[in-house]
Amino acid sequence: MIDLNDGYSMDPSVEWQSSQIDPDVPFYASSRHCHQTWSKTYHSFPELYIQPRTTREIRKIIALAQRCRRRLVIVGCGHSPSDLTCTSAWMVNLDHYNHILNIDKSSNRVTLQAGIRLYELIARLKENGLAMPNLGSIDNQSVAGAFATATHGSSTRHGLLSQSVLSLKIMLADGRELRCAPDEHADLFAAALVSLGALGIITEVAFQAVPAFKIQWSQSLHPLEDIVGDWEKGLWTQTEFTRIWWLPYKKKAVKWMADKTEMDIRLPPSNRWTGALGFHTYHTLLYISTWFPKILPALESFVLRVQYGFRHDGAHTMAVQEGQSGLLMNCLYSQFVNEWAIPLEKGPEALSRLSSWLHGDQETSKIPYDLDGIYVHAPIEVRVTDTSTNPGTRPYLDNTVPSGPTLYLNATLYRPYNTDPPCRKRYYEAFEWLMKELGGRPHWAKNFTTVTKEEFHSMYPRMRDWLRVRSEVDPEGLFVGDWHRRLILPNDQGAVPLRYEEKVSKVEPAKTGGLNWFGQLLAVQSSSSHSSEESFDMIHGSEAR
C-alpha cells in the first residue's frame, strides 16, 4: 500500500517495486519535501521523504531502497548545521515511530522507539516521575539523533547523553534488527553509540532514567581573569551543572551554576528587554553588523542586558526550575556553531590565547592568522563533561578526553535573517588552528571547516574499529553519503564507489540564504528488470526551490 501524501506522482519503477515487496505494508512518502537544517544553512530536496510508523515499514523501506538503488538518510529535526543530513535520494524521518514501549519503575529503565523527540520523551518521563540524567542545550532532537552525534550537557558529573544507553536495536542494510549492548554485539554497540547515521537505522533504545528533579541555578557576571583564577579551585566541581558564557571584547563572563534542590519553583526574572523587544532589537542589530561589524564589541553590553539582565560585575540572578527545562537554553537565531573538545586543564590557555588574538595581540596569541577587519559574535560558550569515570562502553567515535574532564569551546556565529557573517572563514580558521594545537577534536554535528580526513583518523585511535564495523554491517553503502566519504571513510577501495553511495554534484546559493545541496549516485549502474538504477541527480529539486 502506497500513501503518497502530497498529491504528486511517484517514479513508476519505485511504485512497481513497492507493490512487489510486502504489498500490505504501508509506504508513507512525500515527493515534494524540502529538507533544511534548523539554521537554514543547507537545503536539500530528497526524491522521497518517508515517515514509517512500524518496524515492518522500516524493513520495507530498506528492501525497497536496495531494489531501486537509492541511498537512505535518517533525519530527526536537522539541528546539525552541516550537510551531514543532505540528500537527493530517500530521506527517512522517524517522527511517527515515537512510542514509549516500557517503563520499569523498579529500576527506572525506559525502553522507547528511537524516533521520539527529546521534548516528547521528557513529557512522558515527567508523567511517571522520571527524568533524563542530563541534557544538552535543546530538546528538539530525536533520541537517536542526539546519541548518534555525541550530544553532551555541561557537568563534570556526567558524560555524553549516550552514557545512559543500556542497549539499543538497529536495523541493518540486510533487514536484520539486531539488539546490541555491552555484552551482546559489543563492537556494534560501541560503534552505534556515535553512529553518524552510517551504520543502519536505530529503532529502539533502552536507557537509564533517574527520578524527576528540580534545580536551583544562579548566574553572575565576572571579569574573565576571575574565571581563569578559579579554574582549578572548584569552578567546575562546586555544583553538579556549570557553564560559562564568555564575552571576549569586554573580557567578562557569565557563570551559570546549578544543583538539585527540593525548593519551590521560582521562575527566572524578566523585563521588557529579556522578552520579545530585546530579541528582535538584538536580531536587527546583528543584521546591521553584517555591513558594519565594528559595532559588535559595543553590542556586548546590550547582550549582557538583554540576554542576561546584567549591567555591572557582581550582578546575579537565580531561579528554581524543573531540571528538564532549567538545563535548556534559547539558541535565539539561525547560527553557525563550531564546537571543539579539549582537555579541561588547557582551558585557561585556550581562553587567554584566543582573547589575545581577538584583541589584536597576535604575538602573544601565537595564532598565525591576521585579525584585521575580524569582529565576532558573543557569547563564546564554555561547557564541560567527564567521561573518564564512566565504567560503561566508550563509543569508538567519542570526542571527549578519555583520561580526564573535557572542556568544550563553542564559537557561535549568528546568521541574522539568514545572512552569513563576514568574519566566518578567517575566524573559524584561526579558532580551529588553536583547537588543534591544544589537542582538540570537533563536535561531530557542528560547522568545523578545516579538518582533513587524515586529521580525523589521527584524532581517533578507534576509528579503524568503527570503520570495520561499518563495513561489516553496510558493505554496499546504503547509508553512506558525501559527508562520510569526505571526512572519515577511506579512499582505498579502488575507483569504484560503494553501490548506494551518494556524492554531492552541485552546491549553490539559495534564494532565501544558505546553500542548496544536490547529490547523485556514484556507483556503476547495473541493470535489472523493473528497477530504477539510473543516476539520480534530482532535477525535481530545482523545481522545489
Secondary structure, DSSP 8 states (H G I E B T S, - for coil): -EEETTS----HHHHHHHHHS-TTS-EEEESS--EE-TTSSEEE--SEEE---SHHHHHHHHHHHHHHT--EEEESS----SSTT--SSEEEE-TT---EEEEETTTTEEEEETT-BHHHHHHHHHHTTEE-S---S-S-SBHHHHHHTT-B-S-TT--BGGGGEEEEEEE-TTS-EEEEBTTBSHHHHHHHTT-TT-S-EEEEEEEE-EE--EEEEEEEEEEHHHHHHTIIIIITTSSSEEEEEEETTTTEEEEEEEEEE-S--B-----GGGTHHHHHHHHHHHHHHTT-GGGHHHHHHHHIIIII---STT-EEEEEEEHHHHT-----S-EEEEEEEEEGGGHHHHHHHHHHHHTT-HHHHT--S--TT----S-EEEEEE--TT--S---TT--S-TTS-EEEEEEEEE-GGG---TTHHHHHHHHHHHHHHTT-EE-TTS---S--HHHHHHH-TTHHHHHHHHHHH-TT-TT--HHHHHHTS-S-S-SS--TT-EEEEEEEE-TTSSEEEEEEE-S-----TT---S----THHHHH-
